[in-house]
């Protein structure tokens, strides 16, 4: 598998990555918002692929307030799941973030509602080294609740509260994403 990172959607395998994104996230940011995020240089596209086929995709964003990288979306193609691709992909994203020298942590938001799917997702992220915060966040525009998770990339990076600060940063990223 080949791990790649791009700062534009018009990248090799960009359309294939977007197909995986659309398949995995029925409730998602509209394509126009995604395109604007890349035009504004807010996001990166990561892919895990062979020469001809994308197996996994992620869209990440820069969180300058915390020197962090936000995993906004990550998905493995349905036919490729349960093969360890997702874990390897997350490790590759973390290695890339470390090599950038400006990121000290990776953060994400995970659905907080109890249930087998959400609990399985949280376990996946924990197996990848992420720490679950206690704070449960409720956005005004979606019915689900979320909890932040983080993966320190440097020894001294810490969360100083229950996760509220992480959601302020994530919320600011979403505001910039949807700005016109």
C-alpha positions as CSV (number, residue, x, y, z in Angstrom):
1,X,0.0,0.0,0.0
2,X,1.1,3.6,-0.7
3,X,0.4,6.3,1.8
4,X,0.0,9.8,0.3
5,X,-0.9,13.3,1.5
6,X,-2.2,16.1,-0.7
7,X,-3.2,19.7,0.0
8,X,-5.7,19.6,-2.9
9,X,-8.6,17.5,-4.0
10,X,-7.4,17.5,-7.6
11,X,-4.8,14.9,-6.6
12,X,-4.2,11.4,-7.8
13,X,-7.1,9.3,-6.6
14,X,-8.9,12.4,-5.3
15,X,-12.3,11.4,-6.9
16,X,-11.9,7.8,-5.7
17,X,-11.3,9.1,-2.2
18,X,-14.4,11.3,-2.4
19,X,-16.4,8.2,-3.4
20,X,-15.3,6.4,-0.3
21,X,-16.1,9.5,1.8
22,X,-19.6,9.8,0.3
23,X,-20.3,6.0,0.8
24,X,-19.1,6.0,4.4
25,X,-20.7,9.3,5.5
26,X,-24.3,9.6,4.4
27,X,-24.6,12.7,6.7
28,X,-21.6,14.7,5.7
29,X,-20.3,18.1,4.7
30,X,-21.6,19.1,1.2
31,X,-19.1,18.7,-1.6
32,X,-19.0,22.5,-2.1
33,X,-17.9,23.0,1.5
34,X,-15.2,20.3,1.2
35,X,-13.9,21.9,-2.0
36,X,-13.8,25.3,-0.3
37,X,-11.9,23.8,2.7
38,X,-9.1,22.8,0.3
39,X,-9.3,26.1,-1.6
40,X,-8.8,27.9,1.7
41,X,-5.9,25.6,2.6
42,X,-7.7,24.3,5.7
43,X,-7.4,20.6,4.9
44,X,-5.3,17.7,3.7
45,X,-6.4,14.6,1.9
46,X,-4.7,11.4,2.9
47,X,-5.0,8.2,0.9
48,X,-3.9,4.6,1.3
49,X,-3.8,2.9,-2.1
50,X,-2.4,0.6,-4.6
51,X,-1.3,1.9,-7.9
52,X,-4.9,1.8,-9.1
53,X,-7.2,1.6,-6.2
54,X,-7.9,3.6,-3.0
55,X,-8.4,1.5,0.1
56,X,-8.7,4.3,2.7
57,X,-9.1,8.1,2.8
58,X,-9.0,10.8,5.4
59,X,-9.6,14.5,5.5
60,X,-7.7,16.3,8.2
61,X,-7.4,20.0,9.2
62,X,-4.9,22.2,10.9
63,X,-5.8,23.3,14.4
64,X,-3.2,26.1,15.0
65,X,-4.5,27.0,18.5
66,X,-3.3,23.6,19.8
67,X,-0.6,22.7,17.3
68,X,-2.9,19.8,16.4
69,X,-4.1,18.0,13.4
70,X,-7.9,17.2,13.3
71,X,-9.1,14.0,11.7
72,X,-12.3,15.4,10.3
73,X,-13.2,12.2,8.3
74,X,-11.5,8.8,7.9
75,X,-12.9,5.8,6.1
76,X,-11.8,2.5,4.7
77,X,-13.5,1.3,1.5
78,X,-16.3,-1.1,2.6
79,X,-14.8,-4.1,0.6
80,X,-11.4,-3.5,2.4
81,X,-12.5,-3.4,6.0
82,X,-11.4,-5.8,8.7
83,X,-7.9,-6.2,7.2
84,X,-5.9,-3.9,9.5
85,X,-5.8,-1.1,6.8
86,X,-7.5,1.4,9.1
87,X,-5.0,1.0,11.9
88,X,-2.0,1.1,9.6
89,X,-3.5,4.2,7.9
90,X,-3.9,6.0,11.3
91,X,-0.2,5.2,12.1
92,X,0.8,6.6,8.7
93,X,-1.2,9.8,9.3
94,X,0.5,10.1,12.8
95,X,3.9,9.5,11.2
96,X,3.2,12.2,8.6
97,X,2.0,14.6,11.3
98,X,5.2,14.1,13.3
99,X,7.3,14.7,10.3
100,X,5.6,18.0,9.7
101,X,7.1,19.2,13.0
102,X,4.2,21.7,13.7
103,X,1.7,19.2,15.0
104,X,2.0,18.1,18.6
105,X,-1.2,16.0,18.7
106,X,-4.0,14.6,16.6
107,X,-7.6,15.2,17.7
108,X,-10.9,14.0,16.6
109,X,-14.6,13.9,17.6
110,X,-16.3,10.5,18.2
111,X,-20.0,9.9,18.6
112,X,-20.9,9.7,22.3
113,X,-24.3,8.0,22.1
114,X,-24.2,4.5,23.6
115,X,-24.5,1.7,21.1
116,X,-22.5,-1.0,19.5
117,X,-21.3,1.0,16.4
118,X,-20.2,4.0,18.4
119,X,-18.5,1.9,21.0
120,X,-16.7,-0.1,18.4
121,X,-15.4,3.1,16.8
122,X,-14.1,4.4,20.1
123,X,-12.4,1.1,20.8
124,X,-10.7,1.3,17.3
125,X,-9.4,4.8,18.1
126,X,-8.2,3.6,21.5
127,X,-6.4,0.7,19.9
128,X,-4.7,3.3,17.8
129,X,-3.5,5.1,20.9
130,X,-6.1,7.8,21.3
131,X,-7.4,8.9,24.7
132,X,-11.1,9.5,25.2
133,X,-12.0,12.7,27.1
134,X,-14.9,13.0,29.6
135,X,-16.7,16.0,28.2
136,X,-19.8,15.3,26.1
137,X,-20.5,18.0,23.5
138,X,-23.8,18.8,21.8
139,X,-23.7,20.8,18.6
140,X,-26.8,22.9,17.8
141,X,-27.0,21.7,14.2
142,X,-26.8,17.9,14.6
143,X,-28.7,15.6,17.0
144,X,-25.8,13.4,18.0
145,X,-23.5,14.1,20.9
146,X,-19.7,13.8,20.7
147,X,-16.6,13.3,22.8
148,X,-13.1,14.4,21.8
149,X,-10.2,12.0,21.5
150,X,-6.6,12.9,21.2
151,X,-3.2,11.3,20.4
152,X,-0.2,13.2,21.7
153,X,2.7,13.2,19.2
154,X,5.1,14.8,21.7
155,X,5.6,13.9,25.3
156,X,4.5,17.2,26.9
157,X,1.3,17.7,25.0
158,X,-1.7,17.6,27.4
159,X,-5.4,18.3,27.6
160,X,-5.9,20.7,30.5
161,X,-9.6,20.2,30.9
162,X,-12.2,17.5,30.3
163,X,-12.2,18.1,26.5
164,X,-14.0,21.5,26.3
165,X,-11.0,23.2,24.8
166,X,-10.7,20.6,22.1
167,X,-14.3,21.3,21.1
168,X,-13.6,25.0,21.0
169,X,-10.8,24.3,18.6
170,X,-12.9,21.8,16.5
171,X,-15.8,24.2,16.5
172,X,-13.5,27.0,15.1
173,X,-12.3,24.6,12.4
174,X,-15.9,23.9,11.4
175,X,-16.7,27.6,11.4
176,X,-13.8,28.3,9.1
177,X,-14.9,25.3,6.9
178,X,-18.4,26.6,6.4
179,X,-17.4,30.3,6.1
180,X,-18.5,31.9,2.8
